[in-house]
């Protein structure tokens, strides 16, 4: 486990457009790779080439209408990386484009195993190190290229993980003590044609928030096109997980000394009236991962850092487990693994991560 694999950490400066240019220039090869990977995944999910271009064009319009600053970053990324702006729009809207395609055409999975993310968190008193902690295993396709970005919004400094070519970050921490992790969710009501704030624009806004209430507000912005869970925390105000869908949102606050855990299913689908059709397609790992993480983190209180990291490296259940590895017999376009693992200490302003399955390397720490 001595291997240490670090991601590039890019310090972005200047206007949103200039920040985008820096992102594009410094991650040029990684962005080209991600464009190829995501175009391939979307085409194999059932979207035709012409339809993909049309959906990307539509989302470029959505980003333009919803946030001129975010759109300026996208313009800069396209300029700096030499990529077509529509392909940068495709990357930034990849959540809506892929998830809705899976709802529309049926999720392509090997052996029906769906894998994504397992998040956890707790306020002061839950973890032995003290303060509020968040974290997750981010399970995703093999071959996706990532990076860490650091930037300033007013007086707030943000550091977070992104996929190369996606503006802002989706997992991270800021100097106001706000942290964010994410989980993909799916419901039959999901529809890429719904006009609303896209997923990656929400995460960018959440990570620039200075209070838990502001972060939750960005997560619950009306009627997302595709369901998602935003696991937010504040050094000052504790932890909440925010389930969102086109039918409504539900905020669950962590309470007491038991950590809050979330995977890739709604904890109470009836509360929002959602139907999770994909859960009927075969062996599903989300329930196993959620129950397993709750069990492992419930063994002792408060939870030590060693215990936490051991849970993130747990292989119980094999391909259904918390720490996942590619199944070599799966078609390449369906191979997934724990691509990134994060442990966020919100009071200490520390972001520790592994790039690749956490069982294969030590955690690298970035301090704000």
Secondary structure, 3 states (H helix, E strand, C coil): CCCCCCCCEEECCCCHHHHHHHHHHHCHHHHHHHHHHHHHHHHHCCCCHHHHHHHHHHHHHHHHHHCHHHHHHHHHHHHHHCCCHHHHHHHHCHHHHHHHHHHHHCCCCHHHCECCEEEEEECCCCECCCCCEEEEEEEEECCCCEEEEEEEECCEEEEEEEECCCCCCCEEEECCCEEEEEEECCCCCCCCCCCCCCHHHHHHHHCCCCCHHHHHHHHCCCCCCCCEEEEEEECCCEEEEEEEECCEEEEEECCCCCCEEECCCCCCHHHHCCCCHHHHCCCEHHHHHHHHHHHHHCCCCCECHHHHHHHHCCCCCHHHCCCCCCCCCCCHHHCEEEEEEEEEECCCCEEEEEECCHHHCCCEEEEC
